[in-house]
Amino acid sequence: MGPDPNARQSLAKKLRLEQKLSDDFWKRRKEHLLELRCFHDVQRPVGKTTEHRIGDVVLIQEDERPRHLITMTNFAGCSVL
């Protein structure tokens, strides 16, 4: 006595559905990432520097600290040392 043919068809159908959902997810993720990249390119053209204004929220990067410990603060002005 072998496996039930209906159960086998049901499993094959579930597998196809899971594969389709997985493929759709990765396809949409790729499209989303491409849209984000295009959005950021439009928002900040290549080669253009950002001028900070007093009150802007900025991240302070220090070479000695890990990235997850970067400090966030309000921009209060700039002085060249």
N, CA, C and O atoms as a Maestro MAE file, in Angstrom:
{
 s_m_m2io_version
 :::
 2.0.0
}

f_m_ct {
 s_m_title
 :::
 protein
 m_atom[324] {
  # First column is atom index #
  i_m_mmod_type
  r_m_x_coord
  r_m_y_coord
  r_m_z_coord
  i_m_residue_number
  s_m_chain_name
  s_m_pdb_residue_name
  s_m_pdb_atom_name
  i_m_atomic_number
  :::
  1 25 0.848 -1.174 0.000 1 A "MET " " N  " 7
  2 3 0.000 0.000 0.000 1 A "MET " " CA " 6
  3 2 0.900 1.245 0.000 1 A "MET " " C  " 6
  4 15 1.695 1.437 0.920 1 A "MET " " O  " 8
  5 25 0.773 2.083 -1.024 2 A "GLY " " N  " 7
  6 3 1.603 3.271 -1.171 2 A "GLY " " CA " 6
  7 2 0.931 4.509 -0.591 2 A "GLY " " C  " 6
  8 15 -0.158 4.435 -0.022 2 A "GLY " " O  " 8
  9 25 1.596 5.639 -0.746 3 A "PRO " " N  " 7
  10 3 1.019 6.886 -0.229 3 A "PRO " " CA " 6
  11 2 -0.260 7.263 -0.981 3 A "PRO " " C  " 6
  12 15 -0.431 6.936 -2.155 3 A "PRO " " O  " 8
  13 25 -1.125 7.940 -0.292 4 A "ASP " " N  " 7
  14 3 -2.404 8.378 -0.852 4 A "ASP " " CA " 6
  15 2 -2.136 9.362 -1.991 4 A "ASP " " C  " 6
  16 15 -1.443 10.356 -1.775 4 A "ASP " " O  " 8
  17 25 -2.664 9.121 -3.205 5 A "PRO " " N  " 7
  18 3 -2.421 10.022 -4.338 5 A "PRO " " CA " 6
  19 2 -2.936 11.441 -4.088 5 A "PRO " " C  " 6
  20 15 -2.326 12.412 -4.535 5 A "PRO " " O  " 8
  21 25 -4.060 11.560 -3.372 6 A "ASN " " N  " 7
  22 3 -4.589 12.892 -3.075 6 A "ASN " " CA " 6
  23 2 -3.664 13.660 -2.142 6 A "ASN " " C  " 6
  24 15 -3.465 14.863 -2.311 6 A "ASN " " O  " 8
  25 25 -3.095 12.964 -1.155 7 A "ALA " " N  " 7
  26 3 -2.162 13.616 -0.229 7 A "ALA " " CA " 6
  27 2 -0.910 14.043 -0.976 7 A "ALA " " C  " 6
  28 15 -0.371 15.119 -0.716 7 A "ALA " " O  " 8
  29 25 -0.444 13.225 -1.891 8 A "ARG " " N  " 7
  30 3 0.746 13.556 -2.675 8 A "ARG " " CA " 6
  31 2 0.485 14.779 -3.551 8 A "ARG " " C  " 6
  32 15 1.335 15.665 -3.636 8 A "ARG " " O  " 8
  33 25 -0.674 14.842 -4.200 9 A "GLN " " N  " 7
  34 3 -1.039 15.999 -5.025 9 A "GLN " " CA " 6
  35 2 -1.164 17.246 -4.167 9 A "GLN " " C  " 6
  36 15 -0.748 18.332 -4.570 9 A "GLN " " O  " 8
  37 25 -1.735 17.085 -2.991 10 A "SER " " N  " 7
  38 3 -1.903 18.210 -2.081 10 A "SER " " CA " 6
  39 2 -0.543 18.764 -1.646 10 A "SER " " C  " 6
  40 15 -0.353 19.979 -1.599 10 A "SER " " O  " 8
  41 25 0.396 17.877 -1.330 11 A "LEU " " N  " 7
  42 3 1.737 18.315 -0.942 11 A "LEU " " CA " 6
  43 2 2.446 19.017 -2.103 11 A "LEU " " C  " 6
  44 15 3.117 20.030 -1.906 11 A "LEU " " O  " 8
  45 25 2.294 18.475 -3.307 12 A "ALA " " N  " 7
  46 3 2.918 19.083 -4.479 12 A "ALA " " CA " 6
  47 2 2.326 20.467 -4.739 12 A "ALA " " C  " 6
  48 15 3.041 21.396 -5.115 12 A "ALA " " O  " 8
  49 25 1.019 20.596 -4.538 13 A "LYS " " N  " 7
  50 3 0.354 21.885 -4.731 13 A "LYS " " CA " 6
  51 2 0.840 22.898 -3.689 13 A "LYS " " C  " 6
  52 15 1.096 24.057 -4.016 13 A "LYS " " O  " 8
  53 25 0.967 22.453 -2.428 14 A "LYS " " N  " 7
  54 3 1.477 23.338 -1.380 14 A "LYS " " CA " 6
  55 2 2.911 23.768 -1.675 14 A "LYS " " C  " 6
  56 15 3.268 24.928 -1.471 14 A "LYS " " O  " 8
  57 25 3.729 22.839 -2.154 15 A "LEU " " N  " 7
  58 3 5.114 23.154 -2.479 15 A "LEU " " CA " 6
  59 2 5.179 24.195 -3.596 15 A "LEU " " C  " 6
  60 15 5.947 25.154 -3.505 15 A "LEU " " O  " 8
  61 25 4.381 24.013 -4.646 16 A "ARG " " N  " 7
  62 3 4.359 24.998 -5.740 16 A "ARG " " CA " 6
  63 2 3.925 26.367 -5.235 16 A "ARG " " C  " 6
  64 15 4.494 27.385 -5.629 16 A "ARG " " O  " 8
  65 25 2.917 26.396 -4.361 17 A "LEU " " N  " 7
  66 3 2.437 27.662 -3.804 17 A "LEU " " CA " 6
  67 2 3.529 28.335 -2.978 17 A "LEU " " C  " 6
  68 15 3.752 29.540 -3.100 17 A "LEU " " O  " 8
  69 25 4.212 27.553 -2.132 18 A "GLU " " N  " 7
  70 3 5.289 28.121 -1.317 18 A "GLU " " CA " 6
  71 2 6.425 28.637 -2.190 18 A "GLU " " C  " 6
  72 15 6.991 29.692 -1.901 18 A "GLU " " O  " 8
  73 25 6.766 27.920 -3.244 19 A "GLN " " N  " 7
  74 3 7.824 28.376 -4.150 19 A "GLN " " CA " 6
  75 2 7.410 29.660 -4.867 19 A "GLN " " C  " 6
  76 15 8.229 30.562 -5.045 19 A "GLN " " O  " 8
  77 25 6.148 29.746 -5.278 20 A "LYS " " N  " 7
  78 3 5.662 30.947 -5.950 20 A "LYS " " CA " 6
  79 2 5.683 32.134 -4.988 20 A "LYS " " C  " 6
  80 15 6.105 33.227 -5.367 20 A "LYS " " O  " 8
  81 25 5.232 31.931 -3.749 21 A "LEU " " N  " 7
  82 3 5.255 33.006 -2.762 21 A "LEU " " CA " 6
  83 2 6.682 33.475 -2.494 21 A "LEU " " C  " 6
  84 15 6.942 34.674 -2.391 21 A "LEU " " O  " 8
  85 25 7.592 32.529 -2.384 22 A "SER " " N  " 7
  86 3 8.996 32.875 -2.158 22 A "SER " " CA " 6
  87 2 9.560 33.654 -3.348 22 A "SER " " C  " 6
  88 15 10.227 34.672 -3.162 22 A "SER " " O  " 8
  89 25 9.299 33.185 -4.551 23 A "ASP " " N  " 7
  90 3 9.776 33.883 -5.753 23 A "ASP " " CA " 6
  91 2 9.198 35.289 -5.839 23 A "ASP " " C  " 6
  92 15 9.911 36.241 -6.156 23 A "ASP " " O  " 8
  93 25 7.902 35.419 -5.555 24 A "ASP " " N  " 7
  94 3 7.258 36.740 -5.585 24 A "ASP " " CA " 6
  95 2 7.863 37.675 -4.546 24 A "ASP " " C  " 6
  96 15 8.094 38.854 -4.814 24 A "ASP " " O  " 8
  97 25 8.118 37.130 -3.349 25 A "PHE " " N  " 7
  98 3 8.720 37.950 -2.295 25 A "PHE " " CA " 6
  99 2 10.064 38.492 -2.742 25 A "PHE " " C  " 6
  100 15 10.301 39.694 -2.632 25 A "PHE " " O  " 8
  101 25 10.956 37.638 -3.247 26 A "TRP " " N  " 7
  102 3 12.298 38.084 -3.629 26 A "TRP " " CA " 6
  103 2 12.251 39.023 -4.823 26 A "TRP " " C  " 6
  104 15 13.059 39.947 -4.916 26 A "TRP " " O  " 8
  105 25 11.310 38.798 -5.741 27 A "LYS " " N  " 7
  106 3 11.169 39.697 -6.888 27 A "LYS " " CA " 6
  107 2 10.734 41.082 -6.412 27 A "LYS " " C  " 6
  108 15 11.304 42.092 -6.827 27 A "LYS " " O  " 8
  109 25 9.726 41.128 -5.544 28 A "ARG " " N  " 7
  110 3 9.243 42.417 -5.033 28 A "ARG " " CA " 6
  111 2 10.293 43.115 -4.178 28 A "ARG " " C  " 6
  112 15 10.404 44.341 -4.212 28 A "ARG " " O  " 8
  113 25 11.065 42.345 -3.412 29 A "ARG " " N  " 7
  114 3 12.124 42.934 -2.590 29 A "ARG " " CA " 6
  115 2 13.158 43.609 -3.488 29 A "ARG " " C  " 6
  116 15 13.604 44.722 -3.209 29 A "ARG " " O  " 8
  117 25 13.533 42.923 -4.567 30 A "LYS " " N  " 7
  118 3 14.507 43.494 -5.497 30 A "LYS " " CA " 6
  119 2 13.952 44.776 -6.123 30 A "LYS " " C  " 6
  120 15 14.660 45.778 -6.218 30 A "LYS " " O  " 8
  121 25 12.689 44.743 -6.549 31 A "GLU " " N  " 7
  122 3 12.069 45.942 -7.125 31 A "GLU " " CA " 6
  123 2 12.041 47.077 -6.113 31 A "GLU " " C  " 6
  124 15 12.305 48.229 -6.460 31 A "GLU " " O  " 8
  125 25 11.722 46.757 -4.864 32 A "HIS " " N  " 7
  126 3 11.661 47.767 -3.810 32 A "HIS " " CA " 6
  127 2 13.040 48.398 -3.579 32 A "HIS " " C  " 6
  128 15 13.151 49.617 -3.450 32 A "HIS " " O  " 8
  129 25 14.078 47.577 -3.528 33 A "LEU " " N  " 7
  130 3 15.426 48.098 -3.324 33 A "LEU " " CA " 6
  131 2 15.858 48.990 -4.482 33 A "LEU " " C  " 6
  132 15 16.519 50.007 -4.274 33 A "LEU " " O  " 8
  133 25 15.485 48.610 -5.700 34 A "LEU " " N  " 7
  134 3 15.814 49.442 -6.859 34 A "LEU " " CA " 6
  135 2 15.079 50.783 -6.798 34 A "LEU " " C  " 6
  136 15 15.642 51.821 -7.147 34 A "LEU " " O  " 8
  137 25 13.822 50.755 -6.356 35 A "GLU " " N  " 7
  138 3 13.069 51.997 -6.216 35 A "GLU " " CA " 6
  139 2 13.681 52.891 -5.140 35 A "GLU " " C  " 6
  140 15 13.757 54.107 -5.314 35 A "GLU " " O  " 8
  141 25 14.115 52.296 -4.034 36 A "LEU " " N  " 7
  142 3 14.763 53.076 -2.980 36 A "LEU " " CA " 6
  143 2 16.039 53.729 -3.500 36 A "LEU " " C  " 6
  144 15 16.307 54.896 -3.213 36 A "LEU " " O  " 8
  145 25 16.819 52.978 -4.261 37 A "ARG " " N  " 7
  146 3 18.057 53.525 -4.806 37 A "ARG " " CA " 6
  147 2 17.750 54.697 -5.731 37 A "ARG " " C  " 6
  148 15 18.412 55.733 -5.665 37 A "ARG " " O  " 8
  149 25 16.754 54.538 -6.587 38 A "CYS " " N  " 7
  150 3 16.365 55.628 -7.491 38 A "CYS " " CA " 6
  151 2 15.869 56.832 -6.706 38 A "CYS " " C  " 6
  152 15 16.183 57.970 -7.056 38 A "CYS " " O  " 8
  153 25 15.098 56.597 -5.647 39 A "PHE " " N  " 7
  154 3 14.582 57.689 -4.825 39 A "PHE " " CA " 6
  155 2 15.729 58.471 -4.210 39 A "PHE " " C  " 6
  156 15 15.725 59.702 -4.231 39 A "PHE " " O  " 8
  157 25 16.702 57.771 -3.665 40 A "HIS " " N  " 7
  158 3 17.823 58.460 -3.031 40 A "HIS " " CA " 6
  159 2 18.691 59.182 -4.055 40 A "HIS " " C  " 6
  160 15 19.256 60.231 -3.745 40 A "HIS " " O  " 8
  161 25 18.809 58.645 -5.265 41 A "ASP " " N  " 7
  162 3 19.561 59.327 -6.314 41 A "ASP " " CA " 6
  163 2 18.879 60.630 -6.697 41 A "ASP " " C  " 6
  164 15 19.549 61.628 -6.962 41 A "ASP " " O  " 8
  165 25 17.547 60.628 -6.727 42 A "VAL " " N  " 7
  166 3 16.800 61.842 -7.063 42 A "VAL " " CA " 6
  167 2 16.907 62.853 -5.934 42 A "VAL " " C  " 6
  168 15 17.071 64.048 -6.184 42 A "VAL " " O  " 8
  169 25 16.817 62.389 -4.701 43 A "GLN " " N  " 7
  170 3 16.858 63.276 -3.552 43 A "GLN " " CA " 6
  171 2 18.225 63.913 -3.352 43 A "GLN " " C  " 6
  172 15 18.318 65.054 -2.899 43 A "GLN " " O  " 8
  173 25 19.282 63.187 -3.685 44 A "ARG " " N  " 7
  174 3 20.634 63.697 -3.466 44 A "ARG " " CA " 6
  175 2 21.462 63.371 -4.704 44 A "ARG " " C  " 6
  176 15 22.067 62.302 -4.786 44 A "ARG " " O  " 8
  177 25 21.489 64.300 -5.675 45 A "PRO " " N  " 7
  178 3 22.245 64.042 -6.897 45 A "PRO " " CA " 6
  179 2 23.722 63.760 -6.600 45 A "PRO " " C  " 6
  180 15 24.283 64.266 -5.628 45 A "PRO " " O  " 8
  181 25 24.329 62.949 -7.451 46 A "VAL " " N  " 7
  182 3 25.727 62.566 -7.283 46 A "VAL " " CA " 6
  183 2 26.615 63.796 -7.380 46 A "VAL " " C  " 6
  184 15 26.439 64.630 -8.268 46 A "VAL " " O  " 8
  185 25 27.559 63.903 -6.473 47 A "GLY " " N  " 7
  186 3 28.515 65.006 -6.503 47 A "GLY " " CA " 6
  187 2 28.059 66.253 -5.780 47 A "GLY " " C  " 6
  188 15 28.854 67.175 -5.597 47 A "GLY " " O  " 8
  189 25 26.823 66.313 -5.370 48 A "LYS " " N  " 7
  190 3 26.314 67.495 -4.683 48 A "LYS " " CA " 6
  191 2 26.472 67.305 -3.180 48 A "LYS " " C  " 6
  192 15 26.041 66.291 -2.632 48 A "LYS " " O  " 8
  193 25 27.078 68.260 -2.525 49 A "THR " " N  " 7
  194 3 27.257 68.161 -1.077 49 A "THR " " CA " 6
  195 2 26.013 68.689 -0.385 49 A "THR " " C  " 6
  196 15 25.292 69.529 -0.923 49 A "THR " " O  " 8
  197 25 25.779 68.189 0.803 50 A "THR " " N  " 7
  198 3 24.629 68.604 1.585 50 A "THR " " CA " 6
  199 2 25.049 69.724 2.528 50 A "THR " " C  " 6
  200 15 26.005 69.585 3.291 50 A "THR " " O  " 8
  201 25 24.329 70.821 2.467 51 A "GLU " " N  " 7
  202 3 24.577 71.920 3.393 51 A "GLU " " CA " 6
  203 2 23.692 71.709 4.609 51 A "GLU " " C  " 6
  204 15 22.474 71.585 4.480 51 A "GLU " " O  " 8
  205 25 24.291 71.670 5.775 52 A "HIS " " N  " 7
  206 3 23.519 71.501 7.003 52 A "HIS " " CA " 6
  207 2 23.124 72.865 7.537 52 A "HIS " " C  " 6
  208 15 23.888 73.827 7.456 52 A "HIS " " O  " 8
  209 25 21.927 72.933 8.082 53 A "ARG " " N  " 7
  210 3 21.435 74.163 8.700 53 A "ARG " " CA " 6
  211 2 21.334 73.952 10.193 53 A "ARG " " C  " 6
  212 15 21.193 72.823 10.664 53 A "ARG " " O  " 8
  213 25 21.404 75.014 10.917 54 A "ILE " " N  " 7
  214 3 21.280 74.932 12.370 54 A "ILE " " CA " 6
  215 2 19.920 74.330 12.706 54 A "ILE " " C  " 6
  216 15 18.893 74.756 12.176 54 A "ILE " " O  " 8
  217 25 19.923 73.342 13.586 55 A "GLY " " N  " 7
  218 3 18.698 72.640 13.976 55 A "GLY " " CA " 6
  219 2 18.516 71.308 13.268 55 A "GLY " " C  " 6
  220 15 17.685 70.506 13.694 55 A "GLY " " O  " 8
  221 25 19.275 71.038 12.187 56 A "ASP " " N  " 7
  222 3 19.189 69.742 11.508 56 A "ASP " " CA " 6
  223 2 19.673 68.645 12.448 56 A "ASP " " C  " 6
  224 15 20.579 68.861 13.254 56 A "ASP " " O  " 8
  225 25 19.064 67.473 12.341 57 A "VAL " " N  " 7
  226 3 19.527 66.320 13.101 57 A "VAL " " CA " 6
  227 2 20.623 65.651 12.287 57 A "VAL " " C  " 6
  228 15 20.430 65.348 11.110 57 A "VAL " " O  " 8
  229 25 21.771 65.421 12.911 58 A "VAL " " N  " 7
  230 3 22.918 64.825 12.229 58 A "VAL " " CA " 6
  231 2 23.467 63.673 13.062 58 A "VAL " " C  " 6
  232 15 23.233 63.592 14.268 58 A "VAL " " O  " 8
  233 25 24.197 62.791 12.402 59 A "LEU " " N  " 7
  234 3 24.877 61.689 13.071 59 A "LEU " " CA " 6
  235 2 26.354 62.032 13.175 59 A "LEU " " C  " 6
  236 15 26.960 62.497 12.210 59 A "LEU " " O  " 8
  237 25 26.923 61.804 14.334 60 A "ILE " " N  " 7
  238 3 28.339 62.064 14.558 60 A "ILE " " CA " 6
  239 2 29.071 60.733 14.444 60 A "ILE " " C  " 6
  240 15 28.817 59.814 15.224 60 A "ILE " " O  " 8
  241 25 29.971 60.626 13.482 61 A "GLN " " N  " 7
  242 3 30.723 59.394 13.297 61 A "GLN " " CA " 6
  243 2 32.118 59.556 13.885 61 A "GLN " " C  " 6
  244 15 32.830 60.519 13.601 61 A "GLN " " O  " 8
  245 25 32.481 58.591 14.704 62 A "GLU " " N  " 7
  246 3 33.814 58.570 15.286 62 A "GLU " " CA " 6
  247 2 34.461 57.251 14.891 62 A "GLU " " C  " 6
  248 15 33.837 56.195 14.989 62 A "GLU " " O  " 8
  249 25 35.699 57.311 14.450 63 A "ASP " " N  " 7
  250 3 36.376 56.098 13.990 63 A "ASP " " CA " 6
  251 2 36.568 55.077 15.105 63 A "ASP " " C  " 6
  252 15 36.661 53.881 14.832 63 A "ASP " " O  " 8
  253 25 36.629 55.526 16.352 64 A "GLU " " N  " 7
  254 3 36.880 54.625 17.470 64 A "GLU " " CA " 6
  255 2 35.630 53.868 17.914 64 A "GLU " " C  " 6
  256 15 35.744 52.839 18.578 64 A "GLU " " O  " 8
  257 25 34.450 54.353 17.563 65 A "ARG " " N  " 7
  258 3 33.201 53.737 18.027 65 A "ARG " " CA " 6
  259 2 32.610 52.835 16.956 65 A "ARG " " C  " 6
  260 15 32.723 53.129 15.766 65 A "ARG " " O  " 8
  261 25 31.978 51.737 17.365 66 A "PRO " " N  " 7
  262 3 31.259 50.907 16.394 66 A "PRO " " CA " 6
  263 2 30.069 51.685 15.810 66 A "PRO " " C  " 6
  264 15 29.563 52.617 16.435 66 A "PRO " " O  " 8
  265 25 29.637 51.299 14.628 67 A "ARG " " N  " 7
  266 3 28.558 52.025 13.934 67 A "ARG " " CA " 6
  267 2 27.259 52.042 14.725 67 A "ARG " " C  " 6
  268 15 26.513 53.019 14.646 67 A "ARG " " O  " 8
  269 25 26.965 50.999 15.482 68 A "HIS " " N  " 7
  270 3 25.699 50.970 16.223 68 A "HIS " " CA " 6
  271 2 25.721 51.899 17.435 68 A "HIS " " C  " 6
  272 15 24.699 52.055 18.103 68 A "HIS " " O  " 8
  273 25 26.861 52.518 17.730 69 A "LEU " " N  " 7
  274 3 26.946 53.449 18.845 69 A "LEU " " CA " 6
  275 2 27.151 54.894 18.380 69 A "LEU " " C  " 6
  276 15 27.591 55.738 19.161 69 A "LEU " " O  " 8
  277 25 26.835 55.182 17.115 70 A "ILE " " N  " 7
  278 3 26.989 56.534 16.585 70 A "ILE " " CA " 6
  279 2 26.028 57.480 17.316 70 A "ILE " " C  " 6
  280 15 24.882 57.126 17.593 70 A "ILE " " O  " 8
  281 25 26.511 58.672 17.618 71 A "THR " " N  " 7
  282 3 25.738 59.658 18.359 71 A "THR " " CA " 6
  283 2 24.858 60.477 17.412 71 A "THR " " C  " 6
  284 15 25.295 60.861 16.327 71 A "THR " " O  " 8
  285 25 23.608 60.744 17.833 72 A "MET " " N  " 7
  286 3 22.704 61.595 17.080 72 A "MET " " CA " 6
  287 2 22.547 62.899 17.861 72 A "MET " " C  " 6
  288 15 22.363 62.877 19.079 72 A "MET " " O  " 8
  289 25 22.618 64.031 17.165 73 A "THR " " N  " 7
  290 3 22.515 65.323 17.832 73 A "THR " " CA " 6
  291 2 21.916 66.344 16.878 73 A "THR " " C  " 6
  292 15 21.728 66.063 15.694 73 A "THR " " O  " 8
  293 25 21.619 67.523 17.392 74 A "ASN " " N  " 7
  294 3 21.165 68.627 16.542 74 A "ASN " " CA " 6
  295 2 22.370 69.443 16.114 74 A "ASN " " C  " 6
  296 15 23.275 69.690 16.910 74 A "ASN " " O  " 8
  297 25 22.380 69.861 14.855 75 A "PHE " " N  " 7
  298 3 23.481 70.662 14.320 75 A "PHE " " CA " 6
  299 2 23.384 72.070 14.868 75 A "PHE " " C  " 6
  300 15 22.363 72.739 14.705 75 A "PHE " " O  " 8
  301 25 24.441 72.520 15.514 76 A "ALA " " N  " 7
  302 3 24.414 73.850 16.146 76 A "ALA " " CA " 6
  303 2 25.377 74.818 15.473 76 A "ALA " " C  " 6
  304 15 25.500 75.960 15.916 76 A "ALA " " O  " 8
  305 25 26.045 74.406 14.443 77 A "GLY " " N  " 7
  306 3 26.994 75.275 13.749 77 A "GLY " " CA " 6
  307 2 28.286 74.529 13.507 77 A "GLY " " C  " 6
  308 15 28.462 73.401 13.968 77 A "GLY " " O  " 8
  309 25 29.171 75.152 12.796 78 A "CYS " " N  " 7
  310 3 30.404 74.499 12.430 78 A "CYS " " CA " 6
  311 2 31.562 75.440 12.642 78 A "CYS " " C  " 6
  312 15 31.507 76.609 12.259 78 A "CYS " " O  " 8
  313 25 32.602 74.932 13.247 79 A "SER " " N  " 7
  314 3 33.831 75.708 13.374 79 A "SER " " CA " 6
  315 2 34.983 74.844 12.916 79 A "SER " " C  " 6
  316 15 35.047 73.661 13.251 79 A "SER " " O  " 8
  317 25 35.877 75.412 12.167 80 A "VAL " " N  " 7
  318 3 37.018 74.674 11.653 80 A "VAL " " CA " 6
  319 2 38.151 74.783 12.655 80 A "VAL " " C  " 6
  320 15 38.524 75.883 13.062 80 A "VAL " " O  " 8
  321 25 38.698 73.649 13.052 81 A "LEU " " N  " 7
  322 3 39.793 73.654 14.032 81 A "LEU " " CA " 6
  323 2 41.122 73.654 13.336 81 A "LEU " " C  " 6
  324 15 42.164 73.657 13.993 81 A "LEU " " O  " 8
  :::
 }
 m_bond[323] {
  # First column is bond index #
  i_m_from
  i_m_to
  i_m_order
  :::
  1 1 2 1
  2 2 3 1
  3 3 4 2
  4 3 5 1
  5 5 6 1
  6 6 7 1
  7 7 8 2
  8 7 9 1
  9 9 10 1
  10 10 11 1
  11 11 12 2
  12 11 13 1
  13 13 14 1
  14 14 15 1
  15 15 16 2
  16 15 17 1
  17 17 18 1
  18 18 19 1
  19 19 20 2
  20 19 21 1
  21 21 22 1
  22 22 23 1
  23 23 24 2
  24 23 25 1
  25 25 26 1
  26 26 27 1
  27 27 28 2
  28 27 29 1
  29 29 30 1
  30 30 31 1
  31 31 32 2
  32 31 33 1
  33 33 34 1
  34 34 35 1
  35 35 36 2
  36 35 37 1
  37 37 38 1
  38 38 39 1
  39 39 40 2
  40 39 41 1
  41 41 42 1
  42 42 43 1
  43 43 44 2
  44 43 45 1
  45 45 46 1
  46 46 47 1
  47 47 48 2
  48 47 49 1
  49 49 50 1
  50 50 51 1
  51 51 52 2
  52 51 53 1
  53 53 54 1
  54 54 55 1
  55 55 56 2
  56 55 57 1
  57 57 58 1
  58 58 59 1
  59 59 60 2
  60 59 61 1
  61 61 62 1
  62 62 63 1
  63 63 64 2
  64 63 65 1
  65 65 66 1
  66 66 67 1
  67 67 68 2
  68 67 69 1
  69 69 70 1
  70 70 71 1
  71 71 72 2
  72 71 73 1
  73 73 74 1
  74 74 75 1
  75 75 76 2
  76 75 77 1
  77 77 78 1
  78 78 79 1
  79 79 80 2
  80 79 81 1
  81 81 82 1
  82 82 83 1
  83 83 84 2
  84 83 85 1
  85 85 86 1
  86 86 87 1
  87 87 88 2
  88 87 89 1
  89 89 90 1
  90 90 91 1
  91 91 92 2
  92 91 93 1
  93 93 94 1
  94 94 95 1
  95 95 96 2
  96 95 97 1
  97 97 98 1
  98 98 99 1
  99 99 100 2
  100 99 101 1
  101 101 102 1
  102 102 103 1
  103 103 104 2
  104 103 105 1
  105 105 106 1
  106 106 107 1
  107 107 108 2
  108 107 109 1
  109 109 110 1
  110 110 111 1
  111 111 112 2
  112 111 113 1
  113 113 114 1
  114 114 115 1
  115 115 116 2
  116 115 117 1
  117 117 118 1
  118 118 119 1
  119 119 120 2
  120 119 121 1
  121 121 122 1
  122 122 123 1
  123 123 124 2
  124 123 125 1
  125 125 126 1
  126 126 127 1
  127 127 128 2
  128 127 129 1
  129 129 130 1
  130 130 131 1
  131 131 132 2
  132 131 133 1
  133 133 134 1
  134 134 135 1
  135 135 136 2
  136 135 137 1
  137 137 138 1
  138 138 139 1
  139 139 140 2
  140 139 141 1
  141 141 142 1
  142 142 143 1
  143 143 144 2
  144 143 145 1
  145 145 146 1
  146 146 147 1
  147 147 148 2
  148 147 149 1
  149 149 150 1
  150 150 151 1
  151 151 152 2
  152 151 153 1
  153 153 154 1
  154 154 155 1
  155 155 156 2
  156 155 157 1
  157 157 158 1
  158 158 159 1
  159 159 160 2
  160 159 161 1
  161 161 162 1
  162 162 163 1
  163 163 164 2
  164 163 165 1
  165 165 166 1
  166 166 167 1
  167 167 168 2
  168 167 169 1
  169 169 170 1
  170 170 171 1
  171 171 172 2
  172 171 173 1
  173 173 174 1
  174 174 175 1
  175 175 176 2
  176 175 177 1
  177 177 178 1
  178 178 179 1
  179 179 180 2
  180 179 181 1
  181 181 182 1
  182 182 183 1
  183 183 184 2
  184 183 185 1
  185 185 186 1
  186 186 187 1
  187 187 188 2
  188 187 189 1
  189 189 190 1
  190 190 191 1
  191 191 192 2
  192 191 193 1
  193 193 194 1
  194 194 195 1
  195 195 196 2
  196 195 197 1
  197 197 198 1
  198 198 199 1
  199 199 200 2
  200 199 201 1
  201 201 202 1
  202 202 203 1
  203 203 204 2
  204 203 205 1
  205 205 206 1
  206 206 207 1
  207 207 208 2
  208 207 209 1
  209 209 210 1
  210 210 211 1
  211 211 212 2
  212 211 213 1
  213 213 214 1
  214 214 215 1
  215 215 216 2
  216 215 217 1
  217 217 218 1
  218 218 219 1
  219 219 220 2
  220 219 221 1
  221 221 222 1
  222 222 223 1
  223 223 224 2
  224 223 225 1
  225 225 226 1
  226 226 227 1
  227 227 228 2
  228 227 229 1
  229 229 230 1
  230 230 231 1
  231 231 232 2
  232 231 233 1
  233 233 234 1
  234 234 235 1
  235 235 236 2
  236 235 237 1
  237 237 238 1
  238 238 239 1
  239 239 240 2
  240 239 241 1
  241 241 242 1
  242 242 243 1
  243 243 244 2
  244 243 245 1
  245 245 246 1
  246 246 247 1
  247 247 248 2
  248 247 249 1
  249 249 250 1
  250 250 251 1
  251 251 252 2
  252 251 253 1
  253 253 254 1
  254 254 255 1
  255 255 256 2
  256 255 257 1
  257 257 258 1
  258 258 259 1
  259 259 260 2
  260 259 261 1
  261 261 262 1
  262 262 263 1
  263 263 264 2
  264 263 265 1
  265 265 266 1
  266 266 267 1
  267 267 268 2
  268 267 269 1
  269 269 270 1
  270 270 271 1
  271 271 272 2
  272 271 273 1
  273 273 274 1
  274 274 275 1
  275 275 276 2
  276 275 277 1
  277 277 278 1
  278 278 279 1
  279 279 280 2
  280 279 281 1
  281 281 282 1
  282 282 283 1
  283 283 284 2
  284 283 285 1
  285 285 286 1
  286 286 287 1
  287 287 288 2
  288 287 289 1
  289 289 290 1
  290 290 291 1
  291 291 292 2
  292 291 293 1
  293 293 294 1
  294 294 295 1
  295 295 296 2
  296 295 297 1
  297 297 298 1
  298 298 299 1
  299 299 300 2
  300 299 301 1
  301 301 302 1
  302 302 303 1
  303 303 304 2
  304 303 305 1
  305 305 306 1
  306 306 307 1
  307 307 308 2
  308 307 309 1
  309 309 310 1
  310 310 311 1
  311 311 312 2
  312 311 313 1
  313 313 314 1
  314 314 315 1
  315 315 316 2
  316 315 317 1
  317 317 318 1
  318 318 319 1
  319 319 320 2
  320 319 321 1
  321 321 322 1
  322 322 323 1
  323 323 324 2
  :::
 }
}
